[in-house]
Amino acid sequence: MSGSGRTRMRTSALSSCVALVALLAGGCAVGTGDDRKRAGELAERLYPGQLRVLGARTLFPQTTGSEVTFAVKDDPDAVVRLRVDGENKTCERKSCEDALVKAVAQGRRQAAEFRLLRASLERCGHQIIALGPTAGEPWIVMSLSNENVTAVLDELGRCAARWSKALTANGSPPASDGSYGLPAGSRALRVRIVRPDVARGRPAEGSGPTMARLTSTRLQAALAKKTYFTAAFTVRDDRDEPVTSGLAVSRSYEDREAFGRRVQAAVGERLRAERPNAKVTDYVGVWRLEPGRIDRLTGYVLFCEGPEQGRTCLGDHAVRVTVDERGTPVSGLTIVENVREGNGPLRLPQN
């Protein structure tokens, strides 16, 4: 084949690819626009003058449909989210009329529950700067230290109890049925705590309903870039104190990896002084903060000892150790033998 022929074929193929990409991109844009238009018309028919379309996004990885969001005229906090599939003329495979009625009720309820949470935390002196996927996952700003962490947890626990009772009084009793480890008749509150310098670097909130601004994925990502703490509470309305509470630390992926490398290196060096044939294989990712401390974590490092006998050792034994926030051991090593048989499941002590 001549050079000019090959050039024509490459050009044709490239043109086809560009056209296909343009068609796909245009199709998504047209589909989203069509879904947005249908949702707007539906809202005006069912709730004339009450809902205002804020935007629409494609439901990736689904091939059709969009999520259309609305502001509510008489509630500046509420946001309504409706999933529309204009191609099939349904909303999550159901009647769009019914889906919108349900979405409006849900949006109003979530806004009302958020206001109760905001009031409860403000009574404790804390402003909500962001919200997780549910109203029970607020972000607040505070500088935690060993000196104040116990008092902060006690205070937030009392706030959690007041919040739960306020929800019940407003017609939303605890809905837990005892599944997922949450005791029946209780509810959970997870308060994420970020340092003031991290909070100052978050993106501007912009305009729009409070629930839309505080649940922004961009805002969540900015706050989660640096180390933060999560205080978890399980509350029941018949108790003034949480049933359980605890504090966990979360790091970025890069910080977790660096922490793990330092832990493995330090523990491996100490371990081989006692057991020359020991080979560190991994550190278990869940490390618990010591009570009353934010700079001491206790967890396990796995290791093997002796010949591998043709298999990849995942860790037959474990070392329990307490480290500082950088991963340097500050305690002796406690060896736990036989935490795994072969390549079977890991069995670590629960305490």
Sequence and secondary structure as in RCSB ss.txt:
>XXXX:A:sequence
MSGSGRTRMRTSALSSCVALVALLAGGCAVGTGDDRKRAGELAERLYPGQLRVLGARTLFPQTTGSEVTFAVKDD
PDAVVRLRVDGENKTCERKSCEDALVKAVAQGRRQAAEFRLLRASLERCGHQIIALGPTAGEPWIVMSLSNENVT
AVLDELGRCAARWSKALTANGSPPASDGSYGLPAGSRALRVRIVRPDVARGRPAEGSGPTMARLTSTRLQAALAK
KTYFTAAFTVRDDRDEPVTSGLAVSRSYEDREAFGRRVQAAVGERLRAERPNAKVTDYVGVWRLEPGRIDRLTGY
VLFCEGPEQGRTCLGDHAVRVTVDERGTPVSGLTIVENVREGNGPLRLPQN
>XXXX:A:secstr
  HHHHHHHHHHHHHHHHHHHHHHHHHHHHHHHHHHHHHHHHHHHHSTTTEEEEEEEE TTSSS EEEEEEETTE
EEEEEEEEEBTTTTBBTTB HHHHHHHHHHHHHHHHHHHHHHHHHHHHTT    EE SSTT EEEE    TTTHH
HHHHHHHHHHHHHHHHHHHTT      S TT  TT EEEEEEEE HHHHHTS    SS HHHHHT HHHHHHHHT
S EEEEEEEE TT SS SEEEEEEE  HHHHHHHHHHHHHHHHHHHHHH TTEEEEEE S  EE TT SSEEEEE
EEEEES  TTS    SEEEEEEEETTS B S  EEE    STTS       
